[in-house]
């Protein structure tokens, strides 16, 4: 049964990643559905704009159609030739952190 939570192999990751729908990132008034996400960061496809690894970006987190009360700040940690952008949260509200953590199940073990 899929309850909307996702479990993935952590590998080198600090946080388990989720891939279930319902999480989006708004950058410069453009909404991007998250490819994957965690309490630590997110990745997006086909992001418009000139971004480079190391850039800090401000945006709004949207969960199940509801926008967060305040912005987040993240650092771009990877940009792939395919257009995938991965970022690590630097500042994220506590309620948004909790909401994301409730959407991901930690792997057993």
Z-matrix of the N, CA and C atoms (Angstrom, degrees):
N
C 1 1.449
C 2 1.520 1 109.52
N 3 1.308 2 117.60 1 134.85
C 4 1.454 3 122.24 2 177.46
C 5 1.520 4 108.21 3 -101.42
N 6 1.324 5 116.02 4 111.08
C 7 1.459 6 120.28 5 -177.81
C 8 1.523 7 112.47 6 -96.24
N 9 1.339 8 117.02 7 16.73
C 10 1.458 9 120.72 8 179.93
C 11 1.518 10 112.74 9 89.16
N 12 1.320 11 117.22 10 -8.28
C 13 1.453 12 120.97 11 176.48
C 14 1.519 13 107.69 12 -97.56
N 15 1.293 14 116.25 13 153.12
C 16 1.453 15 120.85 14 -177.42
C 17 1.519 16 109.80 15 -125.93
N 18 1.309 17 116.61 16 143.82
C 19 1.450 18 122.36 17 173.23
C 20 1.518 19 107.51 18 -121.15
N 21 1.317 20 116.68 19 129.01
C 22 1.457 21 120.82 20 177.92
C 23 1.507 22 108.72 21 -134.74
N 24 1.327 23 115.10 22 156.96
C 25 1.452 24 121.22 23 176.98
C 26 1.522 25 108.51 24 -62.48
N 27 1.323 26 116.64 25 127.52
C 28 1.459 27 119.91 26 -179.43
C 29 1.518 28 112.36 27 -69.57
N 30 1.340 29 117.87 28 -35.47
C 31 1.454 30 119.16 29 -177.37
C 32 1.510 31 109.91 30 52.89
N 33 1.321 32 117.12 31 -121.74
C 34 1.462 33 121.78 32 179.17
C 35 1.515 34 112.23 33 -90.76
N 36 1.289 35 118.68 34 -0.10
C 37 1.457 36 121.98 35 -174.84
C 38 1.524 37 112.36 36 -74.26
N 39 1.303 38 115.15 37 145.37
C 40 1.457 39 121.86 38 176.32
C 41 1.523 40 110.92 39 -77.37
N 42 1.337 41 117.57 40 -32.56
C 43 1.462 42 123.52 41 -177.60
C 44 1.526 43 109.95 42 -126.18
N 45 1.333 44 115.82 43 144.48
C 46 1.463 45 119.84 44 173.44
C 47 1.519 46 109.15 45 -64.01
N 48 1.332 47 116.66 46 144.19
C 49 1.460 48 122.10 47 -179.81
C 50 1.511 49 111.24 48 -102.40
N 51 1.313 50 116.55 49 143.47
C 52 1.451 51 122.56 50 173.66
C 53 1.516 52 109.78 51 -109.74
N 54 1.324 53 115.60 52 152.73
C 55 1.457 54 120.29 53 177.95
C 56 1.524 55 111.91 54 -128.39
N 57 1.328 56 117.25 55 0.33
C 58 1.467 57 119.80 56 178.75
C 59 1.519 58 109.30 57 -63.53
N 60 1.316 59 116.75 58 148.47
C 61 1.464 60 121.26 59 179.14
C 62 1.516 61 111.54 60 -63.49
N 63 1.306 62 114.90 61 176.65
C 64 1.453 63 120.11 62 176.12
C 65 1.508 64 114.81 63 102.31
N 66 1.346 65 117.83 64 -7.84
C 67 1.457 66 120.84 65 178.54
C 68 1.523 67 108.30 66 -113.81
N 69 1.327 68 115.22 67 127.80
C 70 1.465 69 121.22 68 178.77
C 71 1.521 70 109.15 69 -136.24
N 72 1.311 71 114.97 70 158.79
C 73 1.457 72 123.11 71 179.15
C 74 1.521 73 107.51 72 -122.15
N 75 1.332 74 116.75 73 131.73
C 76 1.458 75 121.17 74 176.89
C 77 1.526 76 107.91 75 -106.22
N 78 1.325 77 115.42 76 117.92
C 79 1.462 78 122.90 77 177.11
C 80 1.518 79 108.07 78 -121.17
N 81 1.308 80 117.09 79 124.95
C 82 1.463 81 122.48 80 178.92
C 83 1.532 82 110.90 81 48.47
N 84 1.338 83 116.08 82 48.18
C 85 1.475 84 124.40 83 176.57
C 86 1.526 85 114.03 84 66.16
N 87 1.331 86 118.61 85 14.22
C 88 1.466 87 122.33 86 176.06
C 89 1.520 88 107.84 87 -112.50
N 90 1.343 89 116.14 88 131.50
C 91 1.470 90 122.13 89 -178.19
C 92 1.533 91 109.82 90 -93.69
N 93 1.345 92 115.85 91 127.14
C 94 1.459 93 122.74 92 178.42
C 95 1.532 94 108.94 93 -121.39
N 96 1.326 95 118.82 94 118.87
C 97 1.467 96 119.51 95 172.75
C 98 1.535 97 108.91 96 -62.91
N 99 1.311 98 116.71 97 135.16
C 100 1.467 99 120.50 98 179.98
C 101 1.522 100 110.45 99 -72.13
N 102 1.333 101 116.43 100 134.01
C 103 1.462 102 122.09 101 174.26
C 104 1.523 103 107.93 102 -70.12
N 105 1.330 104 115.63 103 -48.89
C 106 1.455 105 122.41 104 170.07
C 107 1.514 106 107.94 105 -150.14
N 108 1.321 107 115.78 106 167.73
C 109 1.455 108 120.33 107 -172.15
C 110 1.520 109 109.10 108 -161.47
N 111 1.313 110 115.56 109 161.36
C 112 1.460 111 122.89 110 174.89
C 113 1.520 112 107.23 111 -157.33
N 114 1.314 113 115.13 112 -177.20
C 115 1.466 114 119.81 113 174.98
C 116 1.523 115 111.14 114 -67.95
N 117 1.328 116 115.58 115 -16.72
C 118 1.458 117 120.02 116 -177.47
C 119 1.509 118 115.81 117 -98.01
N 120 1.350 119 117.54 118 -17.52
C 121 1.452 120 118.67 119 -177.95
C 122 1.512 121 112.50 120 172.39
N 123 1.330 122 116.04 121 -162.75
C 124 1.458 123 121.66 122 -174.35
C 125 1.515 124 109.66 123 -160.02
N 126 1.330 125 115.34 124 166.15
C 127 1.458 126 120.21 125 169.78
C 128 1.523 127 108.74 126 -134.18
N 129 1.323 128 114.54 127 148.99
C 130 1.467 129 122.63 128 -176.27
C 131 1.519 130 108.84 129 -134.22
N 132 1.334 131 115.65 130 152.27
C 133 1.458 132 121.59 131 174.69
C 134 1.515 133 110.41 132 -105.33
N 135 1.337 134 115.77 133 148.10
C 136 1.469 135 122.41 134 170.06
C 137 1.518 136 113.72 135 53.67
N 138 1.319 137 116.55 136 51.54
C 139 1.461 138 121.24 137 179.69
C 140 1.528 139 109.79 138 -82.11
N 141 1.323 140 115.29 139 128.94
C 142 1.463 141 120.60 140 177.55
C 143 1.530 142 109.08 141 -77.45
N 144 1.308 143 116.13 142 145.31
C 145 1.457 144 119.73 143 177.31
C 146 1.514 145 111.22 144 118.05
N 147 1.298 146 113.79 145 165.81
C 148 1.457 147 121.33 146 -179.52
C 149 1.526 148 108.49 147 -100.81
N 150 1.307 149 116.75 148 93.91
C 151 1.453 150 121.38 149 179.92
C 152 1.516 151 109.59 150 -112.30
N 153 1.337 152 115.12 151 151.51
C 154 1.457 153 121.25 152 176.90
C 155 1.519 154 109.02 153 -132.86
N 156 1.330 155 115.89 154 154.33
C 157 1.454 156 119.84 155 174.53
C 158 1.523 157 108.83 156 -56.17
N 159 1.334 158 115.43 157 136.42
C 160 1.462 159 121.04 158 -178.78
C 161 1.516 160 113.30 159 96.05
N 162 1.333 161 118.28 160 -17.99
C 163 1.469 162 120.61 161 177.57
C 164 1.518 163 109.88 162 -63.58
N 165 1.333 164 116.25 163 142.91
C 166 1.455 165 120.95 164 170.83
C 167 1.518 166 108.07 165 -98.40
N 168 1.334 167 115.15 166 135.41
C 169 1.465 168 120.82 167 -178.65
C 170 1.519 169 109.55 168 -126.57
N 171 1.317 170 114.97 169 149.77
C 172 1.457 171 121.94 170 174.26
C 173 1.518 172 107.94 171 -111.82
N 174 1.316 173 116.51 172 141.35
C 175 1.450 174 120.43 173 -179.72
C 176 1.515 175 111.31 174 -158.24
N 177 1.308 176 114.65 175 -175.38
C 178 1.462 177 122.51 176 178.64
C 179 1.525 178 108.17 177 -122.69
N 180 1.315 179 116.12 178 134.65
C 181 1.456 180 122.54 179 176.34
C 182 1.528 181 108.28 180 -89.79
N 183 1.322 182 116.27 181 135.99
C 184 1.458 183 122.10 182 176.57
C 185 1.531 184 107.88 183 -123.29
N 186 1.330 185 116.30 184 126.61
C 187 1.462 186 121.46 185 179.62
C 188 1.517 187 108.25 186 -124.08
N 189 1.322 188 115.51 187 121.02
C 190 1.475 189 122.15 188 -179.16
C 191 1.531 190 111.83 189 51.36
N 192 1.330 191 116.17 190 41.81
C 193 1.456 192 121.28 191 175.46
C 194 1.514 193 115.39 192 83.13
N 195 1.326 194 117.97 193 -1.92
C 196 1.465 195 121.75 194 179.81
C 197 1.520 196 109.19 195 -107.17
N 198 1.324 197 115.31 196 123.98
C 199 1.466 198 119.74 197 179.48
C 200 1.517 199 110.69 198 -80.58
N 201 1.323 200 115.36 199 144.14
C 202 1.465 201 121.55 200 178.11
C 203 1.521 202 109.95 201 -63.54
N 204 1.320 203 115.08 202 157.26
C 205 1.464 204 120.74 203 -179.31
C 206 1.519 205 112.86 204 -67.37
N 207 1.319 206 116.74 205 -30.30
C 208 1.449 207 119.48 206 -177.54
C 209 1.508 208 111.56 207 -138.59
N 210 1.322 209 116.08 208 170.57
C 211 1.467 210 120.14 209 -178.23
C 212 1.524 211 112.09 210 -78.31
N 213 1.322 212 115.32 211 164.45
C 214 1.455 213 121.90 212 170.54
C 215 1.518 214 107.35 213 -114.49
N 216 1.305 215 115.24 214 165.21
C 217 1.463 216 122.08 215 170.51
C 218 1.514 217 106.57 216 -124.15
N 219 1.328 218 116.41 217 138.40
C 220 1.459 219 121.83 218 -179.62
C 221 1.519 220 109.91 219 -140.30
N 222 1.326 221 115.36 220 158.68
C 223 1.462 222 121.96 221 175.57
C 224 1.520 223 108.43 222 -111.57
N 225 1.317 224 116.10 223 131.49
C 226 1.464 225 120.15 224 176.98
C 227 1.529 226 107.90 225 -73.47
N 228 1.326 227 115.22 226 122.24
C 229 1.471 228 120.29 227 -177.47
C 230 1.520 229 112.42 228 -106.66
N 231 1.342 230 117.30 229 -17.68
C 232 1.470 231 119.46 230 -179.88
C 233 1.515 232 109.79 231 -158.36
N 234 1.325 233 114.84 232 138.64
C 235 1.460 234 122.21 233 169.99
C 236 1.522 235 106.31 234 -130.99
N 237 1.319 236 116.29 235 121.92
C 238 1.460 237 120.82 236 -177.41
C 239 1.527 238 110.15 237 -98.88
N 240 1.328 239 117.35 238 153.59
C 241 1.468 240 120.75 239 178.13
C 242 1.534 241 112.68 240 -56.58
N 243 1.329 242 116.94 241 -26.14
C 244 1.467 243 121.07 242 179.39
C 245 1.532 244 112.50 243 -70.37
N 246 1.342 245 116.80 244 -11.51
C 247 1.459 246 120.74 245 -178.52
C 248 1.515 247 113.83 246 103.08
N 249 1.341 248 117.74 247 -0.33
C 250 1.456 249 121.45 248 178.56
C 251 1.525 250 109.90 249 -73.75
N 252 1.318 251 116.34 250 132.19
C 253 1.460 252 123.15 251 176.98
C 254 1.523 253 107.24 252 -116.66
N 255 1.333 254 117.65 253 128.01
C 256 1.462 255 122.56 254 177.32
C 257 1.517 256 108.69 255 -117.34
N 258 1.332 257 115.82 256 137.16
C 259 1.461 258 120.56 257 -177.51
C 260 1.520 259 110.54 258 -137.34
N 261 1.331 260 115.02 259 152.06
C 262 1.459 261 123.14 260 178.42
C 263 1.525 262 108.16 261 -111.67
N 264 1.338 263 115.88 262 128.68
C 265 1.460 264 119.15 263 178.15
C 266 1.521 265 110.42 264 -62.64
N 267 1.323 266 116.52 265 134.56
C 268 1.464 267 123.38 266 172.65
C 269 1.526 268 109.43 267 -105.10
N 270 1.323 269 116.62 268 -36.46
C 271 1.468 270 122.86 269 176.86
C 272 1.519 271 107.22 270 -138.07
N 273 1.339 272 116.11 271 127.04
C 274 1.455 273 122.11 272 -179.96
C 275 1.520 274 107.30 273 -149.02
N 276 1.331 275 117.08 274 132.85
C 277 1.452 276 121.28 275 -179.81
C 278 1.521 277 112.26 276 -59.92
N 279 1.316 278 116.28 277 150.37
C 280 1.467 279 119.97 278 -177.51
C 281 1.522 280 112.16 279 -63.95
N 282 1.324 281 118.55 280 -37.10
C 283 1.471 282 119.34 281 -179.95
C 284 1.530 283 110.74 282 -67.88
N 285 1.330 284 118.12 283 -35.24
C 286 1.457 285 121.20 284 177.43
C 287 1.531 286 110.46 285 -69.96
N 288 1.322 287 116.09 286 -38.89
C 289 1.471 288 120.02 287 177.16
C 290 1.528 289 109.99 288 -60.64
N 291 1.311 290 116.47 289 -46.54
C 292 1.470 291 120.84 290 -179.98
C 293 1.522 292 110.52 291 -63.05
N 294 1.328 293 117.55 292 -44.75
C 295 1.466 294 120.66 293 -179.64
C 296 1.527 295 111.45 294 -60.11
N 297 1.323 296 117.27 295 -43.23
C 298 1.468 297 119.98 296 177.73
C 299 1.522 298 110.97 297 -65.52
N 300 1.322 299 116.99 298 -41.21
C 301 1.464 300 119.62 299 -178.25
C 302 1.526 301 111.47 300 -64.95
N 303 1.314 302 117.99 301 -31.80
C 304 1.466 303 121.31 302 178.71
C 305 1.522 304 112.33 303 -72.10
N 306 1.314 305 117.23 304 -18.75
C 307 1.462 306 121.72 305 -177.52
C 308 1.531 307 112.71 306 -89.05
N 309 1.333 308 117.73 307 -8.82
C 310 1.465 309 121.30 308 -177.85
C 311 1.512 310 108.85 309 -121.77
N 312 1.332 311 116.27 310 131.00
C 313 1.467 312 120.96 311 173.86
C 314 1.505 313 108.48 312 -91.93
N 315 1.323 314 116.01 313 132.22
C 316 1.462 315 120.06 314 174.34
C 317 1.523 316 108.51 315 -72.11
N 318 1.336 317 117.38 316 141.66
C 319 1.463 318 119.31 317 177.00
C 320 1.526 319 111.48 318 -65.05
N 321 1.318 320 116.15 319 147.37
C 322 1.464 321 120.51 320 177.39
C 323 1.518 322 109.53 321 -70.67
N 324 1.323 323 115.76 322 148.78
C 325 1.460 324 119.67 323 174.52
C 326 1.429 325 110.22 324 110.19
